[in-house]
Amino acid sequence: MTDVRKVGICTGGGDCPGLNAVIRAAVKTAIIKYRWEVIGIRDGFDGLIWPEKTRPLQLADVSGILPRGGTILGTTNRGNPFAYKRSSDGIETVRDFSPDVIRNAKAMGLDCLIVIGGDGTQKIALDLFHKGLNVVGVPKTIDNDLSATEVSFGFDTALHTATDAIDRIHTTAESHHRVMVIELMGRDAGWIALHAGIAGGAHVILIPEIAFDLDRVCDFIQQRNIFGKRFTIISLAEGVKLPEELERSYVEKYGASPQLAGKGNVIADYIAAKSNKEARVTVLGHVQRGGSPTAHDRVLSTRFGSAAVDLIAEGGFGKMVALRQDSVKYVDIGEAIGQLKVVDPKGELVRTAKSIGIHFGDE
Ligand code: F6P
């Protein structure tokens, strides 16, 4: 047991259903089990740069937040204290605030900081650890692409939202005999598009891990027509790599460094022109990140939040909680970051999808 009396907690990067459940479990465990004080740090690491953005968290502060989406602490995906960007009068400046973070954490008497965040946030946490701040990590991403953990909370909720959307698309697609592209989140990995595509009965799944040829997809759509299936649903991960020619028109349409959303439009245009069918696009976007976490995500978040506090009690600084063989384990943050968990194109899930006739545009 370490001599801990006060811990901080912050959420960094994009929000995700289950963050509040993690905060609640961590605060409850720290206060009920260990009798520690907890300080809530607002907006990622910003609260350690500007300490007026912090507040003590009591049990009453986390009462009722279990089913709430978002994060009561606020978050940002632009707040790297090592290279903090600010702009004033059109001039952008970059400053290293990490000494302020370390100094303020010490002044607040924080014995450790619980950092809930994805790959980028955990990398910052590790750098702060190397500069002398005790940290423990809780992995977070709806994309489910962190290799350290079998599953991350938020993924199940996003999947339910995406599957519900595909169910709704189904009836309108069938009625109008259309090709419907539903664009789902997944920057580097196609987990949501793959799982939701299978769960929602999509006919085509396009993900970053599998290179596809849209002419093959068009042939497949024609085959479906011949068999009397006059509609097709395409589950698309936003991070797919477009064929060169389409990538050019995508960049023309959305700019040189586009946000990911929008690839569905160029794909739908191509299919409509080539297969002479009406095509429509639904970009589900941040709907997938919002809303109340599913029961699965609430349980996983609670396990992670509570285990993070136990990890501090054991003195496991520089480590992160993770799910391995359905048990919560501790892993070094350094080993956990930088390695994405992507869909195996030859894996069981893709093979199952292919066995039931789902097309990936690759053969
Ligand atoms: O990494 C999680 C994620 O939800 C991605 O799937 C998506 O591309 C990205 O965040 C969106 O980020 P932002 O909220 O900054 O647009």
Residues whose N, C-alpha, C, O or C-beta is under 5 A from the ligand:
A	BS01	F6P	G14 D143 M185 G186 R187 L260
